[in-house]
Each structure stands twice: as C-alpha cells, then as structure tokens.
Amino acid sequence: MQTTLLCLISALALSSTVLGAKCGNQDCGKDTPCCVKGFCNRNAMYCAPFNCEAENSLSPQSCWNTAHCVDDVADFSHAESFAQIASYKGNPRAAKYVSKFEPSNARQANGQLELQLVKQADGKGFGAVVIGTRAIQYGTVTADIRSGSTSGGVVSSFIIRNDKAGDEIDFEWVGQDPATVQSNYYWRNQLDYTKMVRSPALTDTTKNYHRYQIQWTPEEIVWAVDSKPFRVVRRSETWDPAAKVFKFPDSESYVSFSIWDGGAGEKGTADWAGGKVNWGAMPFVMGVKQLSVSCHFKGNDTTHVPPPGA
C-alpha cells in the first residue's frame, strides 16, 4: 500500500511538472510541441535545438536532437552549405548553416554567404543571423569574412555562443572603425565590455576579406587574423576567488554570423557602434566565403538521429 501511494504521489508530481511548463500564456500541444519566446510551433525555427526551449515545450523530447561537431569545411558557393530555416528539416547533412529566423536577410549570392541589414518603416535596421546546425565544444573555427559595417551603427559579428548558458567568444566589427576587429568573451551572460581587445591595424575590413580564427581549447582561447594571433586568454587567468569558479566559456555552443543595428540600441551600445546608421550609405552586406571547423573532441556523425521526415 505504501509503495502504491508513493508511486501515485510521484506520478502526480510528474504530471504537475509537465502541466506547469508554460510557453508564455499557453501550453504547447502535440501538433505544435516546441516553444520559443511564448509561441508554439513544429518547424525548425521552434524545434531546432539552438532555438527550442525544452523546459517550456510539450516535453524536453519535443526539441530536435543536438547534432555534435564534425570536422568540416563549408564553401558558401555550394548549395548544401546554407538553407533558409523555413526549409530546414533538422538534418545537418542537408544544410550546414541556416538562417536563425524569418523573415531572413541572408542568402547565397556572388559565390558567398551574404547577410544584409535593411531599413524598416520605423527607421531602425533589421539584420540577419546565420547559425551552424552542429554544436561545438572546443575546437578551431576559421572564416574568410568581409565586414558589412560601412557606416557607424552597423555591427557585424562572428561568434561562438550558447544562448541558453550565456557563454560567448566573438569577433565584432563596428562601422566607426573599419581598420580593426574587436575580440571579447563572456561567461554565463556576465557582460564585461572592459575585456574587449582590438586587433592590430588591418586593411579596410569592409572592402577586403581577412581570415579570422578562434582557437578554443579547455585551457585557452586564441584569436587570430590572417594567421597572426593577437590575443590569448588562458582559463587559469579567469579564476574568480569570490565565486570560486573559472569564468571561462566551456559550454557546447553554436557558430554564427550576424549583422545588426547597434545604433538603434541603448546609448552605451549606440556609442560603441558609432552612432546612428547612415542609411544613405546602403547597402550593408556582410560576406562570408567559407568556414572551416576542426573539432577538439572528434564527433561520431552516426550518433545523431534527424527528426522524422528530415
């Protein structure tokens, strides 16, 4: 009798937990099981692991499986390197990178991946984010990029980030300074802008392609441009004695590119980005020719099971 009662209590507790998982002001159902920011649906924009909120979805299993890192080169002149998220079915072998949301201002054109910032009716910019379909935990990521930041306010980014954990390693270009790229890293969404370090002077990053590289290991992060390292952060240097923790990015993350309107942000962000965007200087187009990934932990591609129909 006691065992039966305990089982009943456990079942009720589990039921209460599942029923208590709210997606905004609604519960996701079996036809739209995946939650993102208060809305439910069943397509990639909602069910892909880099977007899907497992704790707020119909069940944690509603979100698609995470595909892990494999060594690869994405040549963005080839179709299989990119897809719009509206057409992505969850198989990373079919698309290495996807737009993160719709409508999408990312496309393949002129033998490369192009991300564009456009002006909206409210006078603010609407940009683009492209994200990898495989997660990486340590490794070397190298990309040939031309920044789209040809005006103050326009920010272009090349990032390794876990949105849920808040870990990030980045390169960012701001329109007020086309002669350098900025590097930074964050741990658990603790944003410390004082840690930003600029690269040495480069030929105009909005006109010339440079090769940008992040080498991320359990011990250190190295940022390099055109095969020349300019910054190293060692894990041992990130120890916080008060919190008794190393504030070093270590969570499995996704590679992404973006272009966005920093000039429309709060004053501190707008000042950093170079002020309001000069829309007379359009178009603002970030170009990525290719990206290579070398995994620190070599993945096994057969362990990933795409969703049905992918």
NORRA-V324579 format. One record per residue. N is the residue number from 0. RES is the residue in three letters. PHI is phi in radians with two decimals (NA if undefined). PSI is psi as a letter, one per 20 degrees, with the letter a starting at -180 (999 if undefined). Layout:
N/RES/PHI/PSI, N/RES/PHI/PSI
This chain:
0/MET/NA/g, 1/GLN/-1.10/g, 2/THR/-1.09/g, 3/THR/-1.08/g, 4/LEU/-1.12/g, 5/LEU/-1.10/g, 6/CYS/-1.10/g, 7/LEU/-1.13/g, 8/ILE/-1.08/g, 9/SER/-1.09/g, 10/ALA/-1.11/g, 11/LEU/-1.15/h, 12/ALA/-1.12/g, 13/LEU/-1.11/g, 14/SER/-1.04/g, 15/SER/-1.10/h, 16/THR/-1.13/g, 17/VAL/-1.12/g, 18/LEU/-1.18/h, 19/GLY/-1.40/i, 20/ALA/-1.34/o, 21/LYS/-1.84/q, 22/CYS/-1.82/n, 23/GLY/1.14/c, 24/ASN/-1.86/k, 25/GLN/-2.40/r, 26/ASP/-1.87/p, 27/CYS/-1.26/p, 28/GLY/-1.79/a, 29/LYS/-1.17/h, 30/ASP/-1.46/h, 31/THR/-2.39/m, 32/PRO/-1.44/i, 33/CYS/-1.83/p, 34/CYS/-1.87/p, 35/VAL/-2.49/o, 36/LYS/0.90/l, 37/GLY/1.55/j, 38/PHE/-2.19/q, 39/CYS/-2.04/q, 40/ASN/-2.85/a, 41/ARG/-2.17/j, 42/ASN/-1.62/a, 43/ALA/-1.12/h, 44/MET/-1.12/h, 45/TYR/-1.87/h, 46/CYS/-1.71/i, 47/ALA/-1.05/p, 48/PRO/-1.09/h, 49/PHE/-1.33/i, 50/ASN/-1.92/g, 51/CYS/-1.10/p, 52/GLU/-1.66/n, 53/ALA/-1.02/h, 54/GLU/-1.23/i, 55/ASN/-1.92/i, 56/SER/-1.49/r, 57/LEU/-0.92/g, 58/SER/-2.68/r, 59/PRO/-1.01/h, 60/GLN/-1.37/i, 61/SER/-1.15/h, 62/CYS/-1.23/q, 63/TRP/-1.15/q, 64/ASN/-1.08/q, 65/THR/-1.38/p, 66/ALA/-1.55/p, 67/HIS/-1.66/r, 68/CYS/-1.08/p, 69/VAL/-2.34/q, 70/ASP/-1.04/p, 71/ASP/-2.86/q, 72/VAL/-2.19/p, 73/ALA/-1.78/o, 74/ASP/-1.70/o, 75/PHE/-1.36/j, 76/SER/-1.50/i, 77/HIS/-1.82/p, 78/ALA/-1.05/h, 79/GLU/-1.26/i, 80/SER/-1.40/i, 81/PHE/-2.62/q, 82/ALA/-2.55/q, 83/GLN/-1.22/q, 84/ILE/-1.10/h, 85/ALA/-1.11/h, 86/SER/-1.81/i, 87/TYR/-1.41/p, 88/LYS/-1.87/j, 89/GLY/1.83/j, 90/ASN/-1.81/o, 91/PRO/-1.16/i, 92/ARG/-1.27/h, 93/ALA/-1.53/h, 94/ALA/-2.67/p, 95/LYS/-1.38/h, 96/TYR/-2.41/q, 97/VAL/-2.40/q, 98/SER/-1.15/q, 99/LYS/-1.50/h, 100/PHE/-2.67/r, 101/GLU/-2.09/q, 102/PRO/-1.17/q, 103/SER/-1.91/p, 104/ASN/-1.85/k, 105/ALA/-2.02/q, 106/ARG/-2.80/r, 107/GLN/-1.68/p, 108/ALA/-2.79/q, 109/ASN/0.98/k, 110/GLY/1.27/k, 111/GLN/-2.71/r, 112/LEU/-1.58/p, 113/GLU/-2.12/p, 114/LEU/-2.04/p, 115/GLN/-2.12/q, 116/LEU/-1.78/p, 117/VAL/-2.10/q, 118/LYS/-1.51/p, 119/GLN/-1.63/r, 120/ALA/-1.09/h, 121/ASP/-1.46/j, 122/GLY/1.52/i, 123/LYS/-1.65/r, 124/GLY/-1.57/q, 125/PHE/-2.13/o, 126/GLY/-1.84/b, 127/ALA/-2.64/q, 128/VAL/-2.32/p, 129/VAL/-2.07/p, 130/ILE/-2.28/q, 131/GLY/-1.22/q, 132/THR/-1.60/i, 133/ARG/-2.11/q, 134/ALA/-1.55/q, 135/ILE/-2.32/p, 136/GLN/-2.19/n, 137/TYR/1.32/q, 138/GLY/2.65/a, 139/THR/-2.02/p, 140/VAL/-2.12/p, 141/THR/-2.29/p, 142/ALA/-2.44/q, 143/ASP/-1.67/o, 144/ILE/-2.32/q, 145/ARG/-2.05/p, 146/SER/-1.15/q, 147/GLY/-1.76/j, 148/SER/-1.56/m, 149/THR/-1.63/j, 150/SER/-2.48/q, 151/GLY/-0.95/q, 152/GLY/1.61/h, 153/VAL/-1.56/p, 154/VAL/-2.03/p, 155/SER/-1.96/q, 156/SER/-2.44/q, 157/PHE/-2.30/o, 158/ILE/-2.37/q, 159/ILE/-1.96/o, 160/ARG/-2.57/q, 161/ASN/-1.96/o, 162/ASP/-1.08/h, 163/LYS/-1.36/g, 164/ALA/-1.45/h, 165/GLY/1.53/j, 166/ASP/-1.53/q, 167/GLU/-2.68/q, 168/ILE/-2.28/p, 169/ASP/-2.52/q, 170/PHE/-2.01/p, 171/GLU/-2.43/q, 172/TRP/-2.01/p, 173/VAL/-2.06/q, 174/GLY/-1.10/h, 175/GLN/-1.33/i, 176/ASP/-2.51/m, 177/PRO/-1.29/i, 178/ALA/-1.63/i, 179/THR/-2.47/r, 180/VAL/-2.15/q, 181/GLN/-1.73/q, 182/SER/-2.12/q, 183/ASN/-2.80/r, 184/TYR/-2.63/q, 185/TYR/-2.39/q, 186/TRP/-2.17/p, 187/ARG/0.90/l, 188/ASN/1.10/j, 189/GLN/-1.54/n, 190/LEU/-1.44/o, 191/ASP/-2.11/n, 192/TYR/-1.30/i, 193/THR/-1.23/i, 194/LYS/-1.50/i, 195/MET/-1.14/p, 196/VAL/-2.27/p, 197/ARG/-1.48/q, 198/SER/-1.28/r, 199/PRO/-1.07/r, 200/ALA/-1.04/p, 201/LEU/-2.14/q, 202/THR/-1.14/q, 203/ASP/-0.66/o, 204/THR/-1.26/i, 205/THR/-1.57/i, 206/LYS/-2.01/h, 207/ASN/-2.08/q, 208/TYR/-1.48/p, 209/HIS/-2.15/q, 210/ARG/-1.73/o, 211/TYR/-1.83/p, 212/GLN/-2.41/p, 213/ILE/-2.05/p, 214/GLN/-1.84/o, 215/TRP/-2.12/o, 216/THR/-2.17/r, 217/PRO/-1.10/i, 218/GLU/-1.81/h, 219/GLU/-2.84/r, 220/ILE/-2.14/p, 221/VAL/-2.15/p, 222/TRP/-1.81/p, 223/ALA/-2.45/q, 224/VAL/-2.25/p, 225/ASP/0.91/l, 226/SER/1.21/j, 227/LYS/-2.03/o, 228/PRO/-1.08/p, 229/PHE/-2.24/i, 230/ARG/-2.70/q, 231/VAL/-2.34/p, 232/VAL/-2.09/p, 233/ARG/-1.67/q, 234/ARG/-0.96/h, 235/SER/-1.06/h, 236/GLU/-1.46/i, 237/THR/-1.74/j, 238/TRP/-1.11/p, 239/ASP/-1.85/o, 240/PRO/-1.15/h, 241/ALA/-1.23/g, 242/ALA/-1.49/i, 243/LYS/0.97/l, 244/VAL/-2.68/q, 245/PHE/-1.48/o, 246/LYS/-1.59/m, 247/PHE/-2.21/p, 248/PRO/-0.98/p, 249/ASP/-2.49/j, 250/SER/-1.58/q, 251/GLU/-1.05/p, 252/SER/-2.36/r, 253/TYR/-2.14/q, 254/VAL/-1.42/p, 255/SER/-2.58/r, 256/PHE/-2.17/q, 257/SER/-2.72/q, 258/ILE/-2.37/p, 259/TRP/-2.69/r, 260/ASP/-1.60/n, 261/GLY/-1.29/h, 262/GLY/-1.18/i, 263/ALA/-1.58/j, 264/GLY/-1.48/a, 265/GLU/-1.07/r, 266/LYS/-0.94/g, 267/GLY/-1.08/g, 268/THR/-1.16/g, 269/ALA/-1.10/g, 270/ASP/-1.11/g, 271/TRP/-1.07/g, 272/ALA/-1.33/i, 273/GLY/1.86/k, 274/GLY/1.52/a, 275/LYS/-1.16/q, 276/VAL/-1.21/p, 277/ASN/-1.55/n, 278/TRP/-1.20/i, 279/GLY/-1.22/i, 280/ALA/-1.61/j, 281/MET/-1.02/q, 282/PRO/-1.49/q, 283/PHE/-1.96/o, 284/VAL/-2.28/o, 285/MET/-1.56/p, 286/GLY/-2.03/p, 287/VAL/-2.23/o, 288/LYS/-1.43/g, 289/GLN/-2.74/r, 290/LEU/-2.49/p, 291/SER/-2.05/q, 292/VAL/-2.21/p, 293/SER/-2.09/o, 294/CYS/-1.35/p, 295/HIS/-1.25/g, 296/PHE/-1.78/o, 297/LYS/-1.26/p, 298/GLY/-1.42/r, 299/ASN/-2.02/o, 300/ASP/-1.06/h, 301/THR/-1.33/i, 302/THR/-1.41/i, 303/HIS/-1.60/p, 304/VAL/-1.96/o, 305/PRO/-1.11/q, 306/PRO/-1.13/q, 307/PRO/-0.95/p, 308/GLY/1.51/i, 309/ALA/-1.31/999
